[in-house]
Amino acid sequence: MEGKEISIQEILGILLAHIKLIIIVTVVAAVAGYSYAKFVLPLQYTSSIKIYVTNGVKNPTEEDDNLINGADINTARSLAATYIVILDDTSVYEAISDRLIEDYSVDDLRNYFTIAMDEDGKEYIPSGQIKKLINIAAVNNTEVLQVTVTTEVPNFSADICTYISEIAPEIIIRTTKAGYVEMVSPPIVPTSPSGPNIMRFTLLALVAGLAVSIGIALIATFFDNTIKSGEDVKERFGVPVLAEIPDIFMDENGGSKKYGKY
């Protein structure tokens, strides 16, 4: 088929000719994606808190009312990204590691984290492992930050949220030299898993299986060098077909009553 243009109708014909293959591969891929999400991936639990950040003073008096106004709120909103960067710091993750090791046994933590040891023989959880559990974002472009923690253990998720709510005020105020940080909503220990998203994995696997099966059907057809019709003879060898002889054995062999072309 080199140098030959193929129409949409021909592509549809190829796909219809391989419809069984496409359906089988797509279904198998979808089942594999569902099974992987359902039986292989661990359950995940999510807890979150909201933190209010402002550049004003914490308990303003009547004389200081002008410190917390629209300008302060707009400034806090514009600085939300800065606060997120401040909290996304190795020192924060190290402090969370220390608190986890204080509150839980190392043997329990080893089931979910890699426990390393520094030069002084102190055990710790590498910052990268804690960082991937945490997501911090501004709520609707306001001065409120939402911290979301997702782990395999409900208590881990809630406790890490609590640690951040206790660490955030000190590190933000110390770094920015102004303002205060206050937790708006406390963390709640999740009672039901938030993931994995089984439907998402199933749909992704289904789409991947469909794409792969279509690719296989098209590639197999494009590289198929067998001659199936008189038109193929004319296109490939440039000679006309003088006659077509029916295959009288096709029906006896279980085939259709179509004519073979030679």
N, C-alpha and C positions, 0 to 999 in steps of 0.2 A: 504493500500500500504506500510505498515511498512516493512522495510528490503528489499524492492524491488528496484532494480536499474532501472532507467528510462533513456531511450535513447533520443538522440536529435530528432529522428523521432517522438517519442511519445510526446515530448514537443511541437513540431511543430503541431502535431495533436490536442493537447489541445488548442493551441492558435487559430488554424483555427476554432475549434468548438466554441470558444468564440470571434470570430472576430468582431461581431456586438457590443458586450460590449466594446471591446478594442477601436474600432473606435469612439463610442459615448463618452466614458470617455475622450479620447485624444482630440477630437474636443471641448468638453465642457471646458476642462482645458485650451486649447489654447485661446478660446474665453474669458474665465475669465481673463487670463493673459493680453490679449490685452485690455479688457475693464478697468481693474485696472490701467494699465499704461496710457491709453488714457483719462479716465474720472475721475480718483480718484487722482492720483499723480499730484502734482503741477508742472508747467513748471519751468525749471531751465535755468539760463543764466550765461554764462561763459565769464570772461575777464582775460587777462593775461599780464604780463610784463616780460621783460628780464633784469637781473641785472648783470653787469660786475664787478667782484671782482678780485683785484690783490694786491700783496704785495709790488708793486713798489710805486713810487711817482706819484702824479696826473699829474703834468706838468713838466716833466723832461727837464733839460737843456742839452746842448751837453756834459757837464761834467758828467751828471748823466745818460747818455744813457745806461750805463752798468747795471743800476738798473732794467730796463725793458728788459729782454732778455728771452731766452728759459728757463733758470733756474727758473725765476720768474713765467713763465707760468706754468711750470710743478709743481711748489710748489703750485700755486693757484688751480690747478686741484686737487692735493692731499688734499687740505684744503677745497674743496667744501663741503664735508660732514660735516666738522666742522662749516662752515658758516650756513648750513641748521639747525644744532642743535642750533646754537646761535639764529637764527630767530624763531625757534620753542620754544619760551619762553613765560612764562606767562606775563612778562612785555610788550612784543610786543602786545599780545592780549588785555591787559588792555589799552594800548595806542590807539588801534583801537577802543575799546569800547568808550573811551572818545571822539574820533573824530566823531564817528557815532552819539553820543548823542548831540554833539555840532552842527552838520550839519543837523540833522533831528529831528523832533518832537518825543517825547517819545510815543505819541499815535500812530504814524505811525510805529515806531519800534516794538511796542507791537504786531502788526499783524504778525511779523516774528520772534521775539525773546522774551525770557523771561526776563523781566526787574526786576532786584533785587535791594536791597538797603543795603548799608553797615551800620556800626555802627554810622557813622557820618550823616546818612540820604542822602548820595550821591547815585544816581541811576547809575547802570552799567549793562552791558551785561556779563553774566558769560563767562569766558575764553573758556570753553569747547564748547560752541555754536559757537564761532568765529573760533576756531581751526578746526572744522570739515568742514568748508567752504574753507579752504586754503590747497593747495598742493604746495610744493617747491621741485624742483629736478634740478640736474645738466643737462645741455644740452649736450648730447653726450660726457659725461666725460670731459667737458671743464671747464674753469673758469667762464662760464656764467651760472647763475641760472635763471630758469624760475619759476615764481610765478603764479599760476593759482587759481582763486577765482570763485566759483560757488554758486550763491544764487538764490532766487526766484524773485529778483528785479534787472533789468539791471544796474541801477545806483549804487546799493549797490556793485555789483561785481567790477565795474570800480573804484569806490571811495576807496574800501578797497585795491585794487592794488596800487592806488596812495598813500594811507597812508603808505603802506609797503615800497614803494620806498623812502618815506621821512624819515621813521623811520630806515630803514636798515643801511644807512651810519653811523649814529651816534652810533648805538649799536654795529656794527661789528668793527668799528675803535676803539671804547672805549674798547671793549673786547679783541681784538687781539693786540692792541697797534701799529698797523702798517697797511699800505695799504690804499686803497680807494675803494669806491663803487660808481658806476655810472649806471643810468638807460639807457639801450640800446634802448628799444622801449616803448613808452608811452601806457597806457591802453586805450582801445576803448570801449565805451558803446555798448554792444551787441544789435543788432536789431532783432535777431531771437533766439529762444530757442535752447539750446544745449542738453536738455533732458526733460523728461526721454526717454531712448532708448526703444521705443515701440517694435521694432523687437526683441530685446534681451529678454524682459519680455515675449513676445509671445512664443519664442522658448524655453525658460526655462520652461514655463508652459506646453508647448506641450510635452517636454521630461518627465517632472514630471507626467503628465497625462498618458503617454504611459507606464512608469515604474509602476505606481500604478495599471493600468488596467491589465497589464501582471501579476503582483503579485496577484491580486484578482483572476484571472483566474486559476493560478497555485495552489493557496491555496485552492480555492473552489474544485478543482479536487482532490487534495491530501486528503482532509477531506471528500470526498464523499464516503459513505459506501454502497451505493446502488449497487446491482448486475445487470450488464448489459449484460453479456455473459456467456456462459458455461465455458470459460476460467477463468472468475472471480470466479466461483463456485469451480473449481479445485484448484486454487491458495489459496483461502481463507479457504476452508474446507478440502482440500486434498482428495476429492472424485471425481471420473470421472463422466462425463455427459453421461448417457446411451442413451438419446434420446432428440431430439429437436422437439417441437410441434409448428407449425406456428400459429401466432395470426391472425385468420380470421377476426377479428373485426377492425384491425388497419386501413385498407383502408377505411372502412365505417366511421371511426371517423376522417378522414382527414389526417391520417398518411401515411407513405410510405408502400410499399408492402413487406417490409423486414419481416423476421420471428422472432417472439419472442422466447426466449430461456428459458427453465424452467428446 
